[in-house]
Amino acid sequence: PVSMQNSPHYTYPIIDEINTFFHERIEACVKAGIRRNRLILDPGIGFGKTIQHNLQIIKGLSTFNQHGLPVLLGASRKSFIGEVLNQPP
């Protein structure tokens, strides 16, 4: 957590990386005996992501629907919102 905001970068477009991660983790959960209806997807807005990454995630939220699971967007108290709006933290 101390360094996750230091130059976060991704090999592929952020939405693609998150969707790949979700696919892999959903499979692992189901294989471990966790029922799909017990899963919720959280793209981790603000965690190890730049302002641009966060905006791309918000714009691409509907792409996460492909997994057929609810999506949680924990956007409260996120400093990037103030930065985008040019407001103090």
URLIN-V879905 format. One record per residue. RES is the residue in one small letter. BURIAL is + if it has 9 or more other C-alpha atoms within 8 Angstrom, else -. D_CENTER is the distance of its C-alpha to the mean C-alpha in whole Angstrom. Layout:
RES	BURIAL	D_CENTER
RES	BURIAL	D_CENTER
This chain:
p	-	16
v	-	19
s	-	18
m	+	14
q	+	14
n	-	17
s	-	17
p	+	13
h	-	14
y	-	13
t	-	15
y	-	14
p	-	12
i	+	9
i	+	8
d	-	11
e	+	9
i	+	6
n	+	9
t	-	11
f	-	10
f	+	9
h	+	13
e	-	14
r	-	13
i	+	14
e	-	18
a	-	18
c	+	18
v	+	20
k	-	22
a	-	23
g	-	24
i	-	21
r	-	21
r	+	19
n	-	19
r	-	18
l	+	15
i	-	12
l	+	8
d	+	5
p	+	2
g	-	4
i	+	5
g	+	8
f	-	8
g	-	10
k	+	9
t	+	12
i	+	13
q	-	13
h	+	9
n	+	8
l	-	11
q	+	10
i	+	7
i	-	9
k	-	12
g	+	10
l	-	9
s	-	12
t	-	11
f	+	9
n	+	13
q	-	14
h	-	14
g	-	16
l	+	14
p	-	13
v	+	9
l	-	9
l	-	8
g	-	9
a	-	10
s	-	14
r	-	16
k	-	13
s	-	16
f	+	14
i	-	15
g	+	19
e	+	19
v	-	18
l	-	21
n	-	23
q	-	23
p	-	24
p	-	22
